[in-house]
């Protein structure tokens, strides 16, 4: 009888350790997210994609059209809660597109920070979304060949 009680205590103790470990990992990911996101960043969070500060993308596009230097950051999360950061920096002539997936545990061989130069940015409307994009990019991973195609950054549901 004494042995069975000890086994039950060990099982309960292990269950408590497991639950606390999971809670710590979850809290660490959320804490990391809060530290990385800055005031004014465009952010997307959660399964329903809660969006914040999308107007910063409109401002950025307006600044490009006015040939005014500008910057914007987009901070989003993978399905697992890891962070993805996109920075767009316009110097009055070209856009530096910096993509950082170094915090993505499942990024594989393409994990890290990558810079690309693009010639423009804009947005287009569909029946259901407003899609923000950059264009004229020279992708280093694709042999520095610009396809001229739009690279979509974010789709925002209409309404």
Number of C-alpha atoms within 10 A of each C-alpha: 5 6 8 9 10 11 11 11 12 12 12 12 11 12 12 11 12 12 10 12 12 11 11 12 11 12 12 12 16 14 11 13 19 10 9 12 17 13 8 14 21 22 20 19 17 13 10 7 13 11 14 15 14 17 12 17 23 14 14 21 24 15 16 23 13 10 14 14 15 17 19 17 21 24 20 23 20 17 10 11 18 19 23 17 21 20 18 23 18 25 14 14 13 18 25 18 21 17 19 18 22 18 19 17 13 13 12 10 6 11 15 13 13 16 17 16 22 22 17 19 24 18 17 10 13 10 7 11 14 16 18 21 19 22 19 19 23 19 17 13 11 9 8 12 12 16 13 14 11 16 16 14 13 18 16 15 14 11 6
